[in-house]
């Protein structure tokens, strides 16, 4: 998606988007992050965390990518379903080991 197309859909200026893309803006405002997360269908909480904002209930650090890359691109719905299933598996594992 071009910067001009993003500008048209979010009302965030092309110049600002370019600076953001090139790392000249380190912490965009929550309003900007919200607009971009909606457009790109990315979790707003994740966008906030990656921008350095504290997000209650969100892990303090991101885990390194794992073997999920072998599945290729996943949709946001698939990512959410995988996260829910992983949470289920971890909870079940915790019950078995007596945690």
N, CA, C and O atoms as a GROMACS GRO file, in nm:
protein
  396
    1UNK      N    1   0.085  -0.116   0.000
    1UNK     CA    2   0.000   0.000   0.000
    1UNK      C    3   0.090   0.124   0.000
    1UNK      O    4   0.184   0.132   0.080
    2UNK      N    5   0.064   0.216  -0.086
    2UNK     CA    6   0.147   0.336  -0.095
    2UNK      C    7   0.118   0.431   0.022
    2UNK      O    8   0.012   0.423   0.085
    3UNK      N    9   0.213   0.519   0.049
    3UNK     CA   10   0.193   0.616   0.156
    3UNK      C   11   0.075   0.708   0.126
    3UNK      O   12   0.002   0.748   0.216
    4UNK      N   13   0.057   0.739   0.000
    4UNK     CA   14  -0.057   0.824  -0.039
    4UNK      C   15  -0.190   0.753  -0.011
    4UNK      O   16  -0.285   0.815   0.036
    5UNK      N   17  -0.196   0.624  -0.039
    5UNK     CA   18  -0.318   0.548  -0.013
    5UNK      C   19  -0.347   0.542   0.138
    5UNK      O   20  -0.461   0.555   0.181
    6UNK      N   21  -0.241   0.521   0.216
    6UNK     CA   22  -0.257   0.519   0.362
    6UNK      C   23  -0.304   0.655   0.411
    6UNK      O   24  -0.391   0.665   0.497
    7UNK      N   25  -0.245   0.760   0.357
    7UNK     CA   26  -0.285   0.896   0.393
    7UNK      C   27  -0.434   0.919   0.366
    7UNK      O   28  -0.505   0.974   0.449
    8UNK      N   29  -0.479   0.876   0.251
    8UNK     CA   30  -0.620   0.895   0.214
    8UNK      C   31  -0.714   0.821   0.309
    8UNK      O   32  -0.822   0.870   0.339
    9UNK      N   33  -0.672   0.704   0.355
    9UNK     CA   34  -0.761   0.622   0.438
    9UNK      C   35  -0.752   0.654   0.586
    9UNK      O   36  -0.842   0.619   0.662
   10UNK      N   37  -0.644   0.720   0.629
   10UNK     CA   38  -0.627   0.745   0.773
   10UNK      C   39  -0.621   0.892   0.811
   10UNK      O   40  -0.630   0.926   0.929
   11UNK      N   41  -0.606   0.981   0.713
   11UNK     CA   42  -0.586   1.124   0.739
   11UNK      C   43  -0.456   1.151   0.814
   11UNK      O   44  -0.443   1.254   0.881
   12UNK      N   45  -0.359   1.060   0.803
   12UNK     CA   46  -0.225   1.082   0.856
   12UNK      C   47  -0.140   1.126   0.738
   12UNK      O   48  -0.138   1.060   0.634
   13UNK      N   49  -0.070   1.238   0.754
   13UNK     CA   50   0.001   1.294   0.639
   13UNK      C   51   0.108   1.201   0.583
   13UNK      O   52   0.170   1.123   0.655
   14UNK      N   53   0.126   1.212   0.454
   14UNK     CA   54   0.227   1.136   0.380
   14UNK      C   55   0.365   1.160   0.441
   14UNK      O   56   0.443   1.066   0.456
   15UNK      N   57   0.396   1.285   0.474
   15UNK     CA   58   0.526   1.320   0.531
   15UNK      C   59   0.546   1.251   0.666
   15UNK      O   60   0.654   1.198   0.694
   16UNK      N   61   0.443   1.252   0.750
   16UNK     CA   62   0.451   1.186   0.881
   16UNK      C   63   0.472   1.036   0.864
   16UNK      O   64   0.555   0.976   0.931
   17UNK      N   65   0.396   0.976   0.773
   17UNK     CA   66   0.410   0.833   0.748
   17UNK      C   67   0.550   0.798   0.699
   17UNK      O   68   0.605   0.695   0.739
   18UNK      N   69   0.606   0.882   0.614
   18UNK     CA   70   0.742   0.859   0.565
   18UNK      C   71   0.843   0.865   0.679
   18UNK      O   72   0.933   0.781   0.686
   19UNK      N   73   0.828   0.964   0.767
   19UNK     CA   74   0.918   0.974   0.882
   19UNK      C   75   0.904   0.852   0.973
   19UNK      O   76   1.003   0.801   1.026
   20UNK      N   77   0.783   0.809   0.991
   20UNK     CA   78   0.757   0.691   1.073
   20UNK      C   79   0.822   0.567   1.011
   20UNK      O   80   0.885   0.487   1.080
   21UNK      N   81   0.803   0.553   0.882
   21UNK     CA   82   0.858   0.439   0.809
   21UNK      C   83   1.011   0.434   0.816
   21UNK      O   84   1.069   0.326   0.821
   22UNK      N   85   1.075   0.550   0.817
   22UNK     CA   86   1.221   0.556   0.818
   22UNK      C   87   1.280   0.568   0.958
   22UNK      O   88   1.400   0.591   0.973
   23UNK      N   89   1.196   0.551   1.060
   23UNK     CA   90   1.245   0.549   1.197
   23UNK      C   91   1.277   0.684   1.258
   23UNK      O   92   1.340   0.691   1.363
   24UNK      N   93   1.235   0.791   1.193
   24UNK     CA   94   1.262   0.925   1.247
   24UNK      C   95   1.164   0.961   1.359
   24UNK      O   96   1.192   1.049   1.440
   25UNK      N   97   1.052   0.894   1.362
   25UNK     CA   98   0.955   0.911   1.470
   25UNK      C   99   0.957   0.780   1.548
   25UNK      O  100   0.920   0.674   1.497
   26UNK      N  101   1.000   0.788   1.670
   26UNK     CA  102   1.018   0.667   1.750
   26UNK      C  103   0.892   0.624   1.823
   26UNK      O  104   0.871   0.504   1.844
   27UNK      N  105   0.808   0.718   1.861
   27UNK     CA  106   0.689   0.682   1.936
   27UNK      C  107   0.569   0.763   1.886
   27UNK      O  108   0.540   0.870   1.938
   28UNK      N  109   0.501   0.710   1.784
   28UNK     CA  110   0.384   0.782   1.732
   28UNK      C  111   0.274   0.790   1.839
   28UNK      O  112   0.269   0.708   1.931
   29UNK      N  113   0.188   0.886   1.824
   29UNK     CA  114   0.081   0.905   1.923
   29UNK      C  115  -0.016   0.786   1.919
   29UNK      O  116  -0.029   0.719   1.817
   30UNK      N  117  -0.082   0.762   2.031
   30UNK     CA  118  -0.182   0.654   2.034
   30UNK      C  119  -0.292   0.672   1.930
   30UNK      O  120  -0.345   0.574   1.878
   31UNK      N  121  -0.327   0.796   1.899
   31UNK     CA  122  -0.431   0.822   1.798
   31UNK      C  123  -0.384   0.772   1.660
   31UNK      O  124  -0.458   0.707   1.588
   32UNK      N  125  -0.260   0.804   1.626
   32UNK     CA  126  -0.203   0.760   1.498
   32UNK      C  127  -0.195   0.607   1.495
   32UNK      O  128  -0.231   0.544   1.396
   33UNK      N  129  -0.149   0.549   1.606
   33UNK     CA  130  -0.139   0.402   1.612
   33UNK      C  131  -0.275   0.336   1.595
   33UNK      O  132  -0.287   0.232   1.530
   34UNK      N  133  -0.376   0.397   1.653
   34UNK     CA  134  -0.511   0.341   1.640
   34UNK      C  135  -0.557   0.342   1.494
   34UNK      O  136  -0.610   0.243   1.445
   35UNK      N  137  -0.536   0.453   1.427
   35UNK     CA  138  -0.575   0.463   1.286
   35UNK      C  139  -0.502   0.360   1.202
   35UNK      O  140  -0.562   0.293   1.118
   36UNK      N  141  -0.370   0.348   1.224
   36UNK     CA  142  -0.292   0.254   1.144
   36UNK      C  143  -0.324   0.109   1.178
   36UNK      O  144  -0.327   0.024   1.090
   37UNK      N  145  -0.348   0.080   1.306
   37UNK     CA  146  -0.380  -0.058   1.343
   37UNK      C  147  -0.514  -0.101   1.283
   37UNK      O  148  -0.529  -0.216   1.243
   38UNK      N  149  -0.609  -0.010   1.277
   38UNK     CA  150  -0.737  -0.043   1.212
   38UNK      C  151  -0.718  -0.069   1.063
   38UNK      O  152  -0.772  -0.165   1.009
   39UNK      N  153  -0.641   0.017   0.998
   39UNK     CA  154  -0.619   0.002   0.854
   39UNK      C  155  -0.549  -0.130   0.823
   39UNK      O  156  -0.589  -0.202   0.732
   40UNK      N  157  -0.444  -0.160   0.899
   40UNK     CA  158  -0.364  -0.280   0.871
   40UNK      C  159  -0.415  -0.405   0.943
   40UNK      O  160  -0.357  -0.513   0.929
   41UNK      N  161  -0.524  -0.389   1.019
   41UNK     CA  162  -0.583  -0.502   1.093
   41UNK      C  163  -0.482  -0.569   1.185
   41UNK      O  164  -0.464  -0.690   1.185
   42UNK      N  165  -0.417  -0.484   1.264
   42UNK     CA  166  -0.321  -0.528   1.363
   42UNK      C  167  -0.378  -0.492   1.499
   42UNK      O  168  -0.444  -0.389   1.514
   43UNK      N  169  -0.353  -0.574   1.598
   43UNK     CA  170  -0.400  -0.546   1.733
   43UNK      C  171  -0.349  -0.409   1.780
   43UNK      O  172  -0.230  -0.380   1.773
   44UNK      N  173  -0.442  -0.326   1.827
   44UNK     CA  174  -0.405  -0.194   1.877
   44UNK      C  175  -0.312  -0.208   1.998
   44UNK      O  176  -0.215  -0.133   2.010
   45UNK      N  177  -0.340  -0.304   2.085
   45UNK     CA  178  -0.254  -0.326   2.202
   45UNK      C  179  -0.113  -0.362   2.160
   45UNK      O  180  -0.016  -0.314   2.218
   46UNK      N  181  -0.101  -0.447   2.059
   46UNK     CA  182   0.031  -0.486   2.011
   46UNK      C  183   0.104  -0.365   1.951
   46UNK      O  184   0.223  -0.347   1.975
   47UNK      N  185   0.034  -0.284   1.874
   47UNK     CA  186   0.094  -0.164   1.815
   47UNK      C  187   0.141  -0.069   1.924
   47UNK      O  188   0.250  -0.012   1.915
   48UNK      N  189   0.060  -0.053   2.028
   48UNK     CA  190   0.098   0.034   2.139
   48UNK      C  191   0.222  -0.020   2.209
   48UNK      O  192   0.315   0.056   2.239
   49UNK      N  193   0.225  -0.149   2.233
   49UNK     CA  194   0.339  -0.210   2.302
   49UNK      C  195   0.466  -0.197   2.219
   49UNK      O  196   0.572  -0.163   2.272
   50UNK      N  197   0.456  -0.224   2.089
   50UNK     CA  198   0.573  -0.214   2.002
   50UNK      C  199   0.625  -0.070   1.993
   50UNK      O  200   0.744  -0.049   1.968
   51UNK      N  201   0.536   0.027   2.012
   51UNK     CA  202   0.576   0.167   2.009
   51UNK      C  203   0.634   0.212   2.144
   51UNK      O  204   0.680   0.325   2.157
   52UNK      N  205   0.631   0.122   2.242
   52UNK     CA  206   0.692   0.154   2.371
   52UNK      C  207   0.597   0.200   2.478
   52UNK      O  208   0.640   0.242   2.586
   53UNK      N  209   0.467   0.193   2.452
   53UNK     CA  210   0.370   0.231   2.553
   53UNK      C  211   0.340   0.112   2.644
   53UNK      O  212   0.333  -0.001   2.595
   54UNK      N  213   0.322   0.135   2.775
   54UNK     CA  214   0.284   0.024   2.862
   54UNK      C  215   0.139  -0.016   2.836
   54UNK      O  216   0.051   0.070   2.824
   55UNK      N  217   0.116  -0.145   2.826
   55UNK     CA  218  -0.018  -0.196   2.800
   55UNK      C  219  -0.049  -0.301   2.905
   55UNK      O  220   0.013  -0.407   2.905
   56UNK      N  221  -0.146  -0.274   2.995
   56UNK     CA  222  -0.180  -0.373   3.099
   56UNK      C  223  -0.218  -0.507   3.038
   56UNK      O  224  -0.294  -0.514   2.941
   57UNK      N  225  -0.166  -0.613   3.096
   57UNK     CA  226  -0.199  -0.747   3.049
   57UNK      C  227  -0.124  -0.792   2.926
   57UNK      O  228  -0.146  -0.903   2.878
   58UNK      N  229  -0.036  -0.708   2.875
   58UNK     CA  230   0.042  -0.743   2.756
   58UNK      C  231   0.182  -0.777   2.803
   58UNK      O  232   0.234  -0.710   2.892
   59UNK      N  233   0.245  -0.880   2.745
   59UNK     CA  234   0.378  -0.918   2.793
   59UNK      C  235   0.478  -0.802   2.785
   59UNK      O  236   0.472  -0.719   2.694
   60UNK      N  237   0.569  -0.798   2.882
   60UNK     CA  238   0.669  -0.692   2.885
   60UNK      C  239   0.762  -0.696   2.766
   60UNK      O  240   0.812  -0.592   2.722
   61UNK      N  241   0.787  -0.813   2.714
   61UNK     CA  242   0.874  -0.824   2.598
   61UNK      C  243   0.812  -0.921   2.499
   61UNK      O  244   0.737  -1.011   2.536
   62UNK      N  245   0.844  -0.900   2.375
   62UNK     CA  246   0.797  -0.991   2.271
   62UNK      C  247   0.889  -1.111   2.265
   62UNK      O  248   1.011  -1.096   2.274
   63UNK      N  249   0.832  -1.228   2.249
   63UNK     CA  250   0.914  -1.346   2.231
   63UNK      C  251   0.966  -1.349   2.089
   63UNK      O  252   0.904  -1.296   1.998
   64UNK      N  253   1.080  -1.410   2.070
   64UNK     CA  254   1.138  -1.421   1.936
   64UNK      C  255   1.047  -1.506   1.849
   64UNK      O  256   0.981  -1.598   1.899
   65UNK      N  257   1.041  -1.477   1.718
   65UNK     CA  258   0.960  -1.558   1.628
   65UNK      C  259   1.005  -1.704   1.632
   65UNK      O  260   1.123  -1.734   1.651
   66UNK      N  261   0.910  -1.792   1.615
   66UNK     CA  262   0.941  -1.934   1.620
   66UNK      C  263   0.911  -2.000   1.486
   66UNK      O  264   0.910  -1.933   1.383
   67UNK      N  265   0.886  -2.128   1.490
   67UNK     CA  266   0.860  -2.205   1.369
   67UNK      C  267   0.729  -2.172   1.300
   67UNK      O  268   0.698  -2.232   1.197
   68UNK      N  269   0.651  -2.079   1.351
   68UNK     CA  270   0.526  -2.044   1.285
   68UNK      C  271   0.549  -1.988   1.146
   68UNK      O  272   0.458  -1.989   1.063
   69UNK      N  273   0.667  -1.939   1.120
   69UNK     CA  274   0.697  -1.884   0.988
   69UNK      C  275   0.677  -1.988   0.878
   69UNK      O  276   0.650  -1.953   0.763
   70UNK      N  277   0.691  -2.113   0.912
   70UNK     CA  278   0.675  -2.217   0.810
   70UNK      C  279   0.533  -2.223   0.754
   70UNK      O  280   0.510  -2.284   0.649
   71UNK      N  281   0.438  -2.161   0.825
   71UNK     CA  282   0.300  -2.160   0.777
   71UNK      C  283   0.274  -2.045   0.680
   71UNK      O  284   0.166  -2.037   0.621
   72UNK      N  285   0.370  -1.958   0.665
   72UNK     CA  286   0.352  -1.843   0.576
   72UNK      C  287   0.269  -1.737   0.644
   72UNK      O  288   0.252  -1.737   0.766
   73UNK      N  289   0.216  -1.646   0.563
   73UNK     CA  290   0.135  -1.538   0.617
   73UNK      C  291   0.008  -1.595   0.678
   73UNK      O  292  -0.054  -1.685   0.622
   74UNK      N  293  -0.029  -1.541   0.793
   74UNK     CA  294  -0.156  -1.580   0.856
   74UNK      C  295  -0.242  -1.455   0.867
   74UNK      O  296  -0.192  -1.344   0.882
   75UNK      N  297  -0.371  -1.476   0.859
   75UNK     CA  298  -0.464  -1.365   0.872
   75UNK      C  299  -0.473  -1.325   1.019
   75UNK      O  300  -0.435  -1.404   1.106
   76UNK      N  301  -0.522  -1.206   1.048
   76UNK     CA  302  -0.539  -1.167   1.189
   76UNK      C  303  -0.629  -1.264   1.265
   76UNK      O  304  -0.603  -1.293   1.382
   77UNK      N  305  -0.733  -1.316   1.201
   77UNK     CA  306  -0.821  -1.412   1.266
   77UNK      C  307  -0.747  -1.542   1.297
   77UNK      O  308  -0.764  -1.599   1.405
   78UNK      N  309  -0.663  -1.587   1.204
   78UNK     CA  310  -0.584  -1.708   1.228
   78UNK      C  311  -0.484  -1.686   1.341
   78UNK      O  312  -0.465  -1.773   1.426
   79UNK      N  313  -0.421  -1.569   1.342
   79UNK     CA  314  -0.325  -1.538   1.448
   79UNK      C  315  -0.392  -1.539   1.584
   79UNK      O  316  -0.338  -1.592   1.681
   80UNK      N  317  -0.510  -1.480   1.592
   80UNK     CA  318  -0.585  -1.477   1.717
   80UNK      C  319  -0.624  -1.618   1.761
   80UNK      O  320  -0.613  -1.652   1.879
   81UNK      N  321  -0.670  -1.700   1.666
   81UNK     CA  322  -0.708  -1.837   1.698
   81UNK      C  323  -0.587  -1.917   1.746
   81UNK      O  324  -0.598  -1.995   1.841
   82UNK      N  325  -0.474  -1.899   1.682
   82UNK     CA  326  -0.352  -1.970   1.725
   82UNK      C  327  -0.311  -1.926   1.865
   82UNK      O  328  -0.270  -2.009   1.947
   83UNK      N  329  -0.321  -1.798   1.894
   83UNK     CA  330  -0.286  -1.749   2.027
   83UNK      C  331  -0.379  -1.806   2.133
   83UNK      O  332  -0.334  -1.845   2.241
   84UNK      N  333  -0.508  -1.812   2.102
   84UNK     CA  334  -0.604  -1.870   2.197
   84UNK      C  335  -0.576  -2.018   2.221
   84UNK      O  336  -0.583  -2.065   2.334
   85UNK      N  337  -0.545  -2.090   2.115
   85UNK     CA  338  -0.518  -2.232   2.129
   85UNK      C  339  -0.389  -2.254   2.209
   85UNK      O  340  -0.383  -2.344   2.292
   86UNK      N  341  -0.288  -2.173   2.184
   86UNK     CA  342  -0.163  -2.185   2.260
   86UNK      C  343  -0.188  -2.157   2.408
   86UNK      O  344  -0.133  -2.225   2.494
   87UNK      N  345  -0.269  -2.058   2.436
   87UNK     CA  346  -0.304  -2.027   2.576
   87UNK      C  347  -0.373  -2.147   2.640
   87UNK      O  348  -0.344  -2.182   2.754
   88UNK      N  349  -0.465  -2.210   2.567
   88UNK     CA  350  -0.534  -2.330   2.615
   88UNK      C  351  -0.433  -2.441   2.645
   88UNK      O  352  -0.439  -2.503   2.751
   89UNK      N  353  -0.342  -2.467   2.550
   89UNK     CA  354  -0.244  -2.573   2.570
   89UNK      C  355  -0.155  -2.546   2.691
   89UNK      O  356  -0.125  -2.637   2.768
   90UNK      N  357  -0.114  -2.422   2.706
   90UNK     CA  358  -0.028  -2.388   2.820
   90UNK      C  359  -0.103  -2.403   2.952
   90UNK      O  360  -0.046  -2.449   3.051
   91UNK      N  361  -0.229  -2.364   2.955
   91UNK     CA  362  -0.310  -2.379   3.076
   91UNK      C  363  -0.328  -2.527   3.109
   91UNK      O  364  -0.317  -2.567   3.225
   92UNK      N  365  -0.355  -2.608   3.008
   92UNK     CA  366  -0.371  -2.752   3.028
   92UNK      C  367  -0.242  -2.814   3.079
   92UNK      O  368  -0.245  -2.898   3.168
   93UNK      N  369  -0.130  -2.773   3.023
   93UNK     CA  370   0.000  -2.824   3.066
   93UNK      C  371   0.027  -2.787   3.212
   93UNK      O  372   0.081  -2.867   3.288
   94UNK      N  373  -0.012  -2.666   3.251
   94UNK     CA  374   0.006  -2.622   3.387
   94UNK      C  375  -0.072  -2.706   3.485
   94UNK      O  376  -0.024  -2.733   3.596
   95UNK      N  377  -0.194  -2.749   3.447
   95UNK     CA  378  -0.276  -2.833   3.534
   95UNK      C  379  -0.213  -2.971   3.550
   95UNK      O  380  -0.216  -3.028   3.659
   96UNK      N  381  -0.157  -3.025   3.443
   96UNK     CA  382  -0.098  -3.159   3.450
   96UNK      C  383   0.025  -3.163   3.538
   96UNK      O  384   0.047  -3.261   3.609
   97UNK      N  385   0.105  -3.057   3.534
   97UNK     CA  386   0.229  -3.059   3.610
   97UNK      C  387   0.208  -3.012   3.755
   97UNK      O  388   0.304  -3.001   3.832
   98UNK      N  389   0.081  -2.983   3.789
   98UNK     CA  390   0.050  -2.942   3.926
   98UNK      C  391   0.079  -2.798   3.957
   98UNK      O  392   0.089  -2.761   4.074
   99UNK      N  393   0.094  -2.715   3.856
   99UNK     CA  394   0.119  -2.572   3.877
   99UNK      C  395  -0.006  -2.499   3.912
   99UNK      O  396  -0.003  -2.378   3.934
   0.00000   0.00000   0.00000
